Amino acid sequence: MPAPVSGNNWERIRQGLKDAQILNSQRRYNLSMIKCRQTLEFMVQDLCDKAAITTTNSNQDLSSLIDELYSNRWISKTTCEHYHKIRMLGNKAAHEGNENAYDANQACQLLSHEVVTFSKDYMNASQQRPQQRNSQQRPSGGGQPRPRSNESSRSRKRSQDGFPLSSTDLMRIAIIIVAVIVVIALVRLLHSDEPSADETTPTASTESVAADETTAAEEEIPTTAAPETMAETTPAPVYKTTDYLNVRAEPSTSSRRLGVLDTDTVVDYVGDYDETWAIINYEGTQAYVSKQYLTQD
């Protein structure tokens, strides 16, 4: 059975993340991305040890090791994508001298997220997973390995993956519910404000009552105001981010950064500033984000 992650290796991973964040805060973006990739190598090496994946083969680079961990279900699809993103940013920094602040921030954020995932999902389960895999591949008595049950595989996959609702999903549901309630309230208010037939019938003498009733009936037949009002109360479109997105105090990449939005975050969209920048409400004030990383839901 492969040994669980060692204390020394875990300390290297934690220290690597800390060093990358310090370099990023010092605006040494190139070194920060290289440090993120080095820390990723420690994590991949430890997972390969647990999965009994050979890492001494010269033909197996970091990319192929990440793909093999995913194919053996030791990491999720999202983690696999994050690993490759950190790897590519580190390669770009090492071989092309990339000094982009956005890339460095993204590498640090992805690494921080995956270090937390590594500590929760892999360190705590480091002994359980190899035991399950060995028990399925090595039957007692020296006989042939028993085939893995399809039903047990599907059950284990469901128990590992699960289908939890993220905070973004909950926010979308809440926005839809609030929009429906507002539309219903507006429709009821508009219907309650419509004047009755008695209020719209002008006061007339007894001799002209019949003619006035005919005229009032003809005026009340077409009723087109309600559909137009309902069309006007259609809720505004919802915008969300397609990637990690910097929030700026001014519409410029050199302006002060107020914060960073995660992927699939719903933003409080105010309007377009120009063809490149959009205005949003962010923490009680108006800020600017790149329209390139926004999409209409």
Secondary structure, DSSP 8 states (H G I E B T S, - for coil): ------HHHHHHHHHHHHHHHHHHHTT-HHHHHHHHHHHHHHHHHHHHHHTT-----TT--HHHHHHHHHHTTSS-HHHHHHHHHHHHHHHHHHHH----HHHHHHHHHHHHHHHHHIIIIIITTTTHHHHHHHHHHS-GGG-------HHHHHHHHHHHH-----HHHHHHHHHHHHHHHHHHHHHHHHHHHS--HHHHS----GGGHHHHHHHHHHHHS---HHHHHHHHT-----EEESS-EEEESSSSTTS-EEEEE-TT-EEEEEEESSSSEEEEEETTEEEEEEGGGEEE-
